Amino acid sequence: MTKQHYTVYRVADESGEVLALPAVDPEEAAHAYVDGGSYAEEPRTYWIRCVVWEENCPQYPTRHVLVPVHPDPPPDTFEDGWEYIDVRGSGGGVLLTYRQGPWLKYVNTWDYCRQTGEQGLESIEYRYAPEED
């Protein structure tokens, strides 16, 4: 069994709040920062740009990490209940469409962050779209 080494990282987002978080790497620290925060509920994924640096090592380079904030699934849906209905090409990835009751779920495997322009990110979006009789 390998023992994991934790480092204390300082993490901040655009709000300016800085937290010291123990983590294995900068990505884990950034995810812990976002998971502990309260961000706006949106119907589609958006990204929080975190700045991460090692607390006791000023020569350690500052890292910028994008952390996705995925929307909560709609009420009265469950994880295994989505029925695959379509796939289309989207940039370097695909746009998958699923249905569950009156809800559509889109999974884009080649989305981009509107703040930074970084591409190749995965996003989720939910839309209410009752089927017409």
SEGUKE-62983 format. One record per residue: residue number from 1; residue in one letter; x, y, z of N, C-alpha, C in turn. Coordinates in steps of 0.2 Angstrom, whole numbers, plus 5000, padded with zeros to 4 digits. Layout:
resi:NUM, resn:A, n.c1:X, n.c2:Y, n.c3:Z, ca.c1:X, ca.c2:Y, ca.c3:Z, c.c1:X, c.c2:Y, c.c3:Z
...
end
This chain:
resi:1, resn:M, n.c1:5004, n.c2:4994, n.c3:5000, ca.c1:5000, ca.c2:5000, ca.c3:5000, c.c1:5004, c.c2:5006, c.c3:5000
resi:2, resn:T, n.c1:5003, n.c2:5011, n.c3:4995, ca.c1:5007, ca.c2:5017, ca.c3:4995, c.c1:5004, c.c2:5022, c.c3:4999
resi:3, resn:K, n.c1:5008, n.c2:5026, n.c3:5003, ca.c1:5006, ca.c2:5031, ca.c3:5007, c.c1:5006, c.c2:5038, c.c3:5003
resi:4, resn:Q, n.c1:5000, n.c2:5041, n.c3:5003, ca.c1:5000, ca.c2:5047, ca.c3:4999, c.c1:5003, c.c2:5053, c.c3:5003
resi:5, resn:H, n.c1:5006, n.c2:5057, n.c3:4999, ca.c1:5010, ca.c2:5063, ca.c3:5002, c.c1:5005, c.c2:5069, c.c3:5001
resi:6, resn:Y, n.c1:5003, n.c2:5072, n.c3:5006, ca.c1:4999, ca.c2:5078, ca.c3:5005, c.c1:5003, c.c2:5085, c.c3:5006
resi:7, resn:T, n.c1:5001, n.c2:5090, n.c3:5002, ca.c1:5005, ca.c2:5096, ca.c3:5003, c.c1:4999, c.c2:5101, c.c3:5004
resi:8, resn:V, n.c1:5001, n.c2:5107, n.c3:5007, ca.c1:4996, ca.c2:5112, ca.c3:5009, c.c1:4996, c.c2:5117, c.c3:5003
resi:9, resn:Y, n.c1:4991, n.c2:5118, n.c3:4999, ca.c1:4991, ca.c2:5123, ca.c3:4994, c.c1:4986, c.c2:5128, c.c3:4996
resi:10, resn:R, n.c1:4988, n.c2:5134, n.c3:4993, ca.c1:4984, ca.c2:5140, ca.c3:4994, c.c1:4980, c.c2:5140, c.c3:4987
resi:11, resn:V, n.c1:4973, n.c2:5141, n.c3:4988, ca.c1:4969, ca.c2:5142, ca.c3:4982, c.c1:4964, c.c2:5148, c.c3:4982
resi:12, resn:A, n.c1:4963, n.c2:5151, n.c3:4977, ca.c1:4959, ca.c2:5157, ca.c3:4976, c.c1:4955, c.c2:5157, c.c3:4970
resi:13, resn:D, n.c1:4949, n.c2:5160, n.c3:4970, ca.c1:4946, ca.c2:5161, ca.c3:4963, c.c1:4945, c.c2:5168, c.c3:4962
resi:14, resn:E, n.c1:4941, n.c2:5170, n.c3:4957, ca.c1:4940, ca.c2:5177, ca.c3:4956, c.c1:4937, c.c2:5181, c.c3:4962
resi:15, resn:S, n.c1:4934, n.c2:5178, n.c3:4967, ca.c1:4931, ca.c2:5182, ca.c3:4972, c.c1:4937, c.c2:5184, c.c3:4977
resi:16, resn:G, n.c1:4943, n.c2:5181, n.c3:4976, ca.c1:4948, ca.c2:5183, ca.c3:4980, c.c1:4949, c.c2:5180, c.c3:4987
resi:17, resn:E, n.c1:4944, n.c2:5176, n.c3:4989, ca.c1:4945, ca.c2:5172, ca.c3:4995, c.c1:4950, c.c2:5167, c.c3:4994
resi:18, resn:V, n.c1:4955, n.c2:5166, n.c3:4999, ca.c1:4960, ca.c2:5162, ca.c3:4999, c.c1:4960, c.c2:5157, c.c3:5004
resi:19, resn:L, n.c1:4960, n.c2:5150, n.c3:5002, ca.c1:4960, ca.c2:5145, ca.c3:5007, c.c1:4966, c.c2:5141, c.c3:5007
resi:20, resn:A, n.c1:4968, n.c2:5138, n.c3:5013, ca.c1:4974, ca.c2:5133, ca.c3:5013, c.c1:4971, c.c2:5126, c.c3:5013
resi:21, resn:L, n.c1:4972, n.c2:5122, n.c3:5008, ca.c1:4969, ca.c2:5115, ca.c3:5008, c.c1:4975, c.c2:5110, c.c3:5007
resi:22, resn:P, n.c1:4974, n.c2:5105, n.c3:5011, ca.c1:4979, ca.c2:5099, ca.c3:5010, c.c1:4977, c.c2:5095, c.c3:5004
resi:23, resn:A, n.c1:4981, n.c2:5093, n.c3:5000, ca.c1:4979, ca.c2:5089, ca.c3:4994, c.c1:4985, c.c2:5086, c.c3:4991
resi:24, resn:V, n.c1:4984, n.c2:5081, n.c3:4987, ca.c1:4990, ca.c2:5077, ca.c3:4983, c.c1:4993, c.c2:5081, c.c3:4978
resi:25, resn:D, n.c1:4989, n.c2:5085, n.c3:4974, ca.c1:4991, ca.c2:5089, ca.c3:4969, c.c1:4987, c.c2:5096, c.c3:4968
resi:26, resn:P, n.c1:4989, n.c2:5101, n.c3:4964, ca.c1:4985, ca.c2:5107, ca.c3:4963, c.c1:4978, c.c2:5106, c.c3:4961
resi:27, resn:E, n.c1:4977, n.c2:5101, n.c3:4956, ca.c1:4970, ca.c2:5100, ca.c3:4954, c.c1:4966, c.c2:5097, c.c3:4959
resi:28, resn:E, n.c1:4968, n.c2:5093, n.c3:4964, ca.c1:4964, ca.c2:5091, ca.c3:4969, c.c1:4962, c.c2:5096, c.c3:4974
resi:29, resn:A, n.c1:4967, n.c2:5101, n.c3:4975, ca.c1:4966, ca.c2:5107, ca.c3:4979, c.c1:4960, c.c2:5111, c.c3:4976
resi:30, resn:A, n.c1:4961, n.c2:5112, n.c3:4970, ca.c1:4956, ca.c2:5117, ca.c3:4966, c.c1:4949, c.c2:5114, c.c3:4967
resi:31, resn:H, n.c1:4949, n.c2:5107, n.c3:4965, ca.c1:4942, ca.c2:5104, ca.c3:4966, c.c1:4939, c.c2:5104, c.c3:4973
resi:32, resn:A, n.c1:4943, n.c2:5103, n.c3:4978, ca.c1:4941, ca.c2:5104, ca.c3:4985, c.c1:4938, c.c2:5111, c.c3:4986
resi:33, resn:Y, n.c1:4942, n.c2:5116, n.c3:4984, ca.c1:4940, ca.c2:5123, ca.c3:4985, c.c1:4933, c.c2:5124, c.c3:4982
resi:34, resn:V, n.c1:4932, n.c2:5122, n.c3:4976, ca.c1:4926, ca.c2:5123, ca.c3:4972, c.c1:4920, c.c2:5119, c.c3:4975
resi:35, resn:D, n.c1:4922, n.c2:5113, n.c3:4977, ca.c1:4916, ca.c2:5109, ca.c3:4981, c.c1:4914, c.c2:5112, c.c3:4987
resi:36, resn:G, n.c1:4918, n.c2:5115, n.c3:4991, ca.c1:4917, ca.c2:5118, ca.c3:4997, c.c1:4913, c.c2:5125, c.c3:4996
resi:37, resn:G, n.c1:4913, n.c2:5128, n.c3:4990, ca.c1:4910, ca.c2:5135, ca.c3:4989, c.c1:4903, c.c2:5134, c.c3:4987
resi:38, resn:S, n.c1:4900, n.c2:5140, n.c3:4987, ca.c1:4893, ca.c2:5141, ca.c3:4985, c.c1:4893, c.c2:5145, c.c3:4978
resi:39, resn:Y, n.c1:4891, n.c2:5142, n.c3:4973, ca.c1:4891, ca.c2:5145, ca.c3:4966, c.c1:4884, c.c2:5145, c.c3:4964
resi:40, resn:A, n.c1:4883, n.c2:5149, n.c3:4959, ca.c1:4876, ca.c2:5150, ca.c3:4956, c.c1:4874, c.c2:5143, c.c3:4953
resi:41, resn:E, n.c1:4868, n.c2:5142, n.c3:4953, ca.c1:4865, ca.c2:5136, ca.c3:4950, c.c1:4863, c.c2:5138, c.c3:4943
resi:42, resn:E, n.c1:4866, n.c2:5135, n.c3:4938, ca.c1:4865, ca.c2:5136, ca.c3:4931, c.c1:4862, c.c2:5130, c.c3:4928
resi:43, resn:P, n.c1:4859, n.c2:5130, n.c3:4922, ca.c1:4856, ca.c2:5124, ca.c3:4919, c.c1:4861, c.c2:5121, c.c3:4915
resi:44, resn:R, n.c1:4867, n.c2:5124, n.c3:4914, ca.c1:4873, ca.c2:5120, ca.c3:4910, c.c1:4879, c.c2:5121, c.c3:4914
resi:45, resn:T, n.c1:4884, n.c2:5117, n.c3:4912, ca.c1:4891, ca.c2:5117, ca.c3:4916, c.c1:4894, c.c2:5124, c.c3:4914
resi:46, resn:Y, n.c1:4897, n.c2:5127, n.c3:4919, ca.c1:4902, ca.c2:5132, ca.c3:4918, c.c1:4908, c.c2:5131, c.c3:4922
resi:47, resn:W, n.c1:4913, n.c2:5135, n.c3:4922, ca.c1:4920, ca.c2:5133, ca.c3:4925, c.c1:4922, c.c2:5139, c.c3:4929
resi:48, resn:I, n.c1:4925, n.c2:5137, n.c3:4935, ca.c1:4928, ca.c2:5141, ca.c3:4940, c.c1:4936, c.c2:5141, c.c3:4938
resi:49, resn:R, n.c1:4939, n.c2:5147, n.c3:4937, ca.c1:4946, ca.c2:5147, ca.c3:4936, c.c1:4949, c.c2:5148, c.c3:4943
resi:50, resn:C, n.c1:4953, n.c2:5144, n.c3:4945, ca.c1:4956, ca.c2:5144, ca.c3:4952, c.c1:4964, c.c2:5145, c.c3:4951
resi:51, resn:V, n.c1:4967, n.c2:5149, n.c3:4955, ca.c1:4974, ca.c2:5150, ca.c3:4956, c.c1:4976, c.c2:5146, c.c3:4962
resi:52, resn:V, n.c1:4981, n.c2:5142, n.c3:4960, ca.c1:4984, ca.c2:5137, ca.c3:4966, c.c1:4991, c.c2:5138, c.c3:4966
resi:53, resn:W, n.c1:4994, n.c2:5138, n.c3:4972, ca.c1:5001, ca.c2:5139, ca.c3:4974, c.c1:5003, c.c2:5135, c.c3:4980
resi:54, resn:E, n.c1:5009, n.c2:5132, n.c3:4981, ca.c1:5011, ca.c2:5129, ca.c3:4986, c.c1:5012, c.c2:5134, c.c3:4992
resi:55, resn:E, n.c1:5009, n.c2:5132, n.c3:4998, ca.c1:5009, ca.c2:5137, ca.c3:5004, c.c1:5016, c.c2:5139, c.c3:5006
resi:56, resn:N, n.c1:5021, n.c2:5134, n.c3:5007, ca.c1:5027, ca.c2:5135, ca.c3:5010, c.c1:5033, c.c2:5135, c.c3:5005
resi:57, resn:C, n.c1:5031, n.c2:5136, n.c3:4998, ca.c1:5036, ca.c2:5136, ca.c3:4993, c.c1:5035, c.c2:5141, c.c3:4988
resi:58, resn:P, n.c1:5038, n.c2:5147, n.c3:4990, ca.c1:5037, ca.c2:5153, ca.c3:4985, c.c1:5039, c.c2:5152, c.c3:4978
resi:59, resn:Q, n.c1:5045, n.c2:5148, n.c3:4977, ca.c1:5047, ca.c2:5147, ca.c3:4970, c.c1:5043, c.c2:5142, c.c3:4966
resi:60, resn:Y, n.c1:5038, n.c2:5139, n.c3:4970, ca.c1:5034, ca.c2:5134, ca.c3:4966, c.c1:5029, c.c2:5139, c.c3:4961
resi:61, resn:P, n.c1:5029, n.c2:5137, n.c3:4955, ca.c1:5025, ca.c2:5141, ca.c3:4950, c.c1:5017, c.c2:5141, c.c3:4952
resi:62, resn:T, n.c1:5014, n.c2:5146, n.c3:4951, ca.c1:5007, ca.c2:5147, ca.c3:4952, c.c1:5004, c.c2:5143, c.c3:4946
resi:63, resn:R, n.c1:4999, n.c2:5139, n.c3:4948, ca.c1:4995, ca.c2:5135, ca.c3:4943, c.c1:4988, c.c2:5138, c.c3:4942
resi:64, resn:H, n.c1:4985, n.c2:5138, n.c3:4936, ca.c1:4978, ca.c2:5140, ca.c3:4935, c.c1:4975, c.c2:5133, c.c3:4933
resi:65, resn:V, n.c1:4969, n.c2:5132, n.c3:4937, ca.c1:4966, ca.c2:5126, ca.c3:4936, c.c1:4958, c.c2:5128, c.c3:4935
resi:66, resn:L, n.c1:4955, n.c2:5125, n.c3:4929, ca.c1:4948, ca.c2:5126, ca.c3:4928, c.c1:4944, c.c2:5120, c.c3:4931
resi:67, resn:V, n.c1:4939, n.c2:5122, n.c3:4935, ca.c1:4935, ca.c2:5117, ca.c3:4939, c.c1:4928, c.c2:5117, c.c3:4936
resi:68, resn:P, n.c1:4925, n.c2:5112, n.c3:4934, ca.c1:4918, ca.c2:5112, ca.c3:4931, c.c1:4913, c.c2:5112, c.c3:4937
resi:69, resn:V, n.c1:4908, n.c2:5116, n.c3:4936, ca.c1:4902, ca.c2:5116, ca.c3:4940, c.c1:4897, c.c2:5114, c.c3:4936
resi:70, resn:H, n.c1:4895, n.c2:5107, n.c3:4937, ca.c1:4889, ca.c2:5104, ca.c3:4933, c.c1:4883, c.c2:5106, c.c3:4937
resi:71, resn:P, n.c1:4877, n.c2:5106, n.c3:4933, ca.c1:4871, ca.c2:5108, ca.c3:4935, c.c1:4868, c.c2:5101, c.c3:4939
resi:72, resn:D, n.c1:4864, n.c2:5103, n.c3:4944, ca.c1:4861, ca.c2:5097, ca.c3:4947, c.c1:4856, c.c2:5094, c.c3:4942
resi:73, resn:P, n.c1:4855, n.c2:5088, n.c3:4942, ca.c1:4849, ca.c2:5085, ca.c3:4938, c.c1:4843, c.c2:5087, c.c3:4940
resi:74, resn:P, n.c1:4838, n.c2:5087, n.c3:4935, ca.c1:4831, ca.c2:5090, ca.c3:4936, c.c1:4828, c.c2:5085, c.c3:4941
resi:75, resn:P, n.c1:4823, n.c2:5088, n.c3:4945, ca.c1:4819, ca.c2:5084, ca.c3:4950, c.c1:4816, c.c2:5078, c.c3:4946
resi:76, resn:D, n.c1:4815, n.c2:5073, n.c3:4950, ca.c1:4811, ca.c2:5067, ca.c3:4948, c.c1:4815, c.c2:5063, c.c3:4942
resi:77, resn:T, n.c1:4821, n.c2:5064, n.c3:4942, ca.c1:4825, ca.c2:5060, ca.c3:4937, c.c1:4830, c.c2:5056, c.c3:4941
resi:78, resn:F, n.c1:4833, n.c2:5051, n.c3:4938, ca.c1:4838, ca.c2:5047, ca.c3:4942, c.c1:4844, c.c2:5045, c.c3:4937
resi:79, resn:E, n.c1:4849, n.c2:5044, n.c3:4940, ca.c1:4856, ca.c2:5043, ca.c3:4936, c.c1:4855, c.c2:5038, c.c3:4930
resi:80, resn:D, n.c1:4852, n.c2:5032, n.c3:4931, ca.c1:4852, ca.c2:5027, ca.c3:4926, c.c1:4846, c.c2:5027, c.c3:4922
resi:81, resn:G, n.c1:4842, n.c2:5032, n.c3:4922, ca.c1:4836, ca.c2:5032, ca.c3:4919, c.c1:4836, c.c2:5036, c.c3:4912
resi:82, resn:W, n.c1:4842, n.c2:5039, n.c3:4910, ca.c1:4843, ca.c2:5042, ca.c3:4904, c.c1:4843, c.c2:5038, c.c3:4898
resi:83, resn:E, n.c1:4839, n.c2:5039, n.c3:4893, ca.c1:4839, ca.c2:5035, ca.c3:4887, c.c1:4842, c.c2:5039, c.c3:4881
resi:84, resn:Y, n.c1:4847, n.c2:5036, n.c3:4878, ca.c1:4851, ca.c2:5039, ca.c3:4873, c.c1:4847, c.c2:5040, c.c3:4867
resi:85, resn:I, n.c1:4847, n.c2:5046, n.c3:4864, ca.c1:4843, ca.c2:5047, ca.c3:4858, c.c1:4846, c.c2:5049, c.c3:4852
resi:86, resn:D, n.c1:4852, n.c2:5052, n.c3:4853, ca.c1:4856, ca.c2:5055, ca.c3:4847, c.c1:4863, c.c2:5057, c.c3:4849
resi:87, resn:V, n.c1:4867, n.c2:5057, n.c3:4843, ca.c1:4874, ca.c2:5059, ca.c3:4844, c.c1:4876, c.c2:5063, c.c3:4838
resi:88, resn:R, n.c1:4880, n.c2:5069, n.c3:4838, ca.c1:4882, ca.c2:5073, ca.c3:4833, c.c1:4889, c.c2:5075, c.c3:4834
resi:89, resn:G, n.c1:4893, n.c2:5076, n.c3:4829, ca.c1:4899, ca.c2:5079, ca.c3:4829, c.c1:4899, c.c2:5086, c.c3:4832
resi:90, resn:S, n.c1:4904, n.c2:5088, n.c3:4836, ca.c1:4904, ca.c2:5094, ca.c3:4839, c.c1:4912, c.c2:5096, c.c3:4840
resi:91, resn:G, n.c1:4915, n.c2:5100, n.c3:4836, ca.c1:4922, ca.c2:5101, ca.c3:4836, c.c1:4926, c.c2:5095, c.c3:4836
resi:92, resn:G, n.c1:4930, n.c2:5094, n.c3:4841, ca.c1:4934, ca.c2:5088, ca.c3:4841, c.c1:4931, c.c2:5082, c.c3:4845
resi:93, resn:G, n.c1:4925, n.c2:5083, n.c3:4847, ca.c1:4921, ca.c2:5078, ca.c3:4851, c.c1:4914, c.c2:5077, c.c3:4848
resi:94, resn:V, n.c1:4910, n.c2:5075, n.c3:4853, ca.c1:4903, ca.c2:5074, ca.c3:4851, c.c1:4898, c.c2:5077, c.c3:4856
resi:95, resn:L, n.c1:4892, n.c2:5078, n.c3:4853, ca.c1:4886, ca.c2:5081, ca.c3:4857, c.c1:4881, c.c2:5075, c.c3:4858
resi:96, resn:L, n.c1:4881, n.c2:5072, n.c3:4864, ca.c1:4876, ca.c2:5066, ca.c3:4865, c.c1:4870, c.c2:5069, c.c3:4868
resi:97, resn:T, n.c1:4864, n.c2:5066, n.c3:4866, ca.c1:4858, ca.c2:5068, ca.c3:4868, c.c1:4854, c.c2:5062, c.c3:4872
resi:98, resn:Y, n.c1:4851, n.c2:5064, n.c3:4878, ca.c1:4848, ca.c2:5059, ca.c3:4881, c.c1:4841, c.c2:5061, c.c3:4883
resi:99, resn:R, n.c1:4836, n.c2:5057, n.c3:4884, ca.c1:4829, ca.c2:5059, ca.c3:4887, c.c1:4827, c.c2:5055, c.c3:4893
resi:100, resn:Q, n.c1:4824, n.c2:5059, n.c3:4897, ca.c1:4821, ca.c2:5055, ca.c3:4903, c.c1:4814, c.c2:5059, c.c3:4905
resi:101, resn:G, n.c1:4809, n.c2:5056, n.c3:4903, ca.c1:4802, ca.c2:5060, ca.c3:4904, c.c1:4802, c.c2:5066, c.c3:4900
resi:102, resn:P, n.c1:4801, n.c2:5072, n.c3:4903, ca.c1:4800, ca.c2:5078, ca.c3:4899, c.c1:4807, c.c2:5082, c.c3:4898
resi:103, resn:W, n.c1:4813, n.c2:5079, n.c3:4901, ca.c1:4819, ca.c2:5082, ca.c3:4901, c.c1:4824, c.c2:5079, c.c3:4896
resi:104, resn:L, n.c1:4828, n.c2:5084, n.c3:4893, ca.c1:4833, ca.c2:5082, ca.c3:4888, c.c1:4840, c.c2:5083, c.c3:4892
resi:105, resn:K, n.c1:4845, n.c2:5079, n.c3:4891, ca.c1:4851, ca.c2:5080, ca.c3:4894, c.c1:4856, c.c2:5080, c.c3:4888
resi:106, resn:Y, n.c1:4860, n.c2:5085, n.c3:4888, ca.c1:4865, ca.c2:5086, ca.c3:4883, c.c1:4872, c.c2:5085, c.c3:4886
resi:107, resn:V, n.c1:4876, n.c2:5081, n.c3:4883, ca.c1:4883, ca.c2:5080, ca.c3:4886, c.c1:4888, c.c2:5082, c.c3:4880
resi:108, resn:N, n.c1:4891, n.c2:5087, n.c3:4880, ca.c1:4896, ca.c2:5090, ca.c3:4875, c.c1:4903, c.c2:5088, c.c3:4877
resi:109, resn:T, n.c1:4907, n.c2:5084, n.c3:4873, ca.c1:4913, ca.c2:5082, ca.c3:4875, c.c1:4919, c.c2:5086, c.c3:4872
resi:110, resn:W, n.c1:4917, n.c2:5092, n.c3:4869, ca.c1:4921, ca.c2:5097, ca.c3:4866, c.c1:4919, c.c2:5104, c.c3:4867
resi:111, resn:D, n.c1:4917, n.c2:5105, n.c3:4873, ca.c1:4915, ca.c2:5112, ca.c3:4875, c.c1:4921, c.c2:5117, c.c3:4876
resi:112, resn:Y, n.c1:4919, n.c2:5123, n.c3:4878, ca.c1:4925, ca.c2:5127, ca.c3:4879, c.c1:4923, c.c2:5132, c.c3:4885
resi:113, resn:C, n.c1:4928, n.c2:5135, n.c3:4889, ca.c1:4927, ca.c2:5139, ca.c3:4894, c.c1:4926, c.c2:5146, c.c3:4891
resi:114, resn:R, n.c1:4921, n.c2:5150, n.c3:4892, ca.c1:4920, ca.c2:5156, ca.c3:4889, c.c1:4924, c.c2:5162, c.c3:4892
resi:115, resn:Q, n.c1:4927, n.c2:5160, n.c3:4898, ca.c1:4931, ca.c2:5165, ca.c3:4901, c.c1:4938, c.c2:5165, c.c3:4898
resi:116, resn:T, n.c1:4941, n.c2:5159, n.c3:4897, ca.c1:4948, ca.c2:5158, ca.c3:4895, c.c1:4949, c.c2:5155, c.c3:4888
resi:117, resn:G, n.c1:4943, n.c2:5153, n.c3:4885, ca.c1:4944, ca.c2:5150, ca.c3:4878, c.c1:4946, c.c2:5143, c.c3:4878
resi:118, resn:E, n.c1:4948, n.c2:5140, n.c3:4883, ca.c1:4951, ca.c2:5133, ca.c3:4883, c.c1:4946, c.c2:5129, c.c3:4880
resi:119, resn:Q, n.c1:4948, n.c2:5124, n.c3:4876, ca.c1:4943, ca.c2:5120, ca.c3:4872, c.c1:4944, c.c2:5112, c.c3:4875
resi:120, resn:G, n.c1:4940, n.c2:5108, n.c3:4873, ca.c1:4941, ca.c2:5101, ca.c3:4874, c.c1:4938, c.c2:5099, c.c3:4881
resi:121, resn:L, n.c1:4934, n.c2:5103, n.c3:4884, ca.c1:4931, ca.c2:5102, ca.c3:4891, c.c1:4924, c.c2:5099, c.c3:4890
resi:122, resn:E, n.c1:4922, n.c2:5095, n.c3:4895, ca.c1:4916, ca.c2:5091, ca.c3:4895, c.c1:4910, c.c2:5095, c.c3:4899
resi:123, resn:S, n.c1:4905, n.c2:5096, n.c3:4896, ca.c1:4899, ca.c2:5100, ca.c3:4899, c.c1:4893, c.c2:5096, c.c3:4899
resi:124, resn:I, n.c1:4888, n.c2:5098, n.c3:4903, ca.c1:4882, ca.c2:5095, ca.c3:4904, c.c1:4876, c.c2:5100, c.c3:4904
resi:125, resn:E, n.c1:4871, n.c2:5099, n.c3:4900, ca.c1:4866, ca.c2:5104, ca.c3:4900, c.c1:4859, c.c2:5100, c.c3:4901
resi:126, resn:Y, n.c1:4854, n.c2:5103, n.c3:4904, ca.c1:4847, ca.c2:5100, ca.c3:4905, c.c1:4842, c.c2:5105, c.c3:4902
resi:127, resn:R, n.c1:4838, n.c2:5103, n.c3:4898, ca.c1:4832, ca.c2:5107, ca.c3:4895, c.c1:4826, c.c2:5103, c.c3:4896
resi:128, resn:Y, n.c1:4821, n.c2:5107, n.c3:4898, ca.c1:4814, ca.c2:5105, ca.c3:4899, c.c1:4811, c.c2:5105, c.c3:4892
resi:129, resn:A, n.c1:4809, n.c2:5099, n.c3:4889, ca.c1:4806, ca.c2:5098, ca.c3:4882, c.c1:4801, c.c2:5093, c.c3:4882
resi:130, resn:P, n.c1:4795, n.c2:5094, n.c3:4884, ca.c1:4790, ca.c2:5088, ca.c3:4884, c.c1:4789, c.c2:5086, c.c3:4877
resi:131, resn:E, n.c1:4788, n.c2:5080, n.c3:4876, ca.c1:4787, ca.c2:5077, ca.c3:4870, c.c1:4780, c.c2:5079, c.c3:4867
resi:132, resn:E, n.c1:4779, n.c2:5081, n.c3:4861, ca.c1:4773, ca.c2:5083, ca.c3:4858, c.c1:4769, c.c2:5076, c.c3:4856
resi:133, resn:D, n.c1:4762, n.c2:5076, n.c3:4857, ca.c1:4758, ca.c2:5071, ca.c3:4855, c.c1:4756, c.c2:5071, c.c3:4848
end
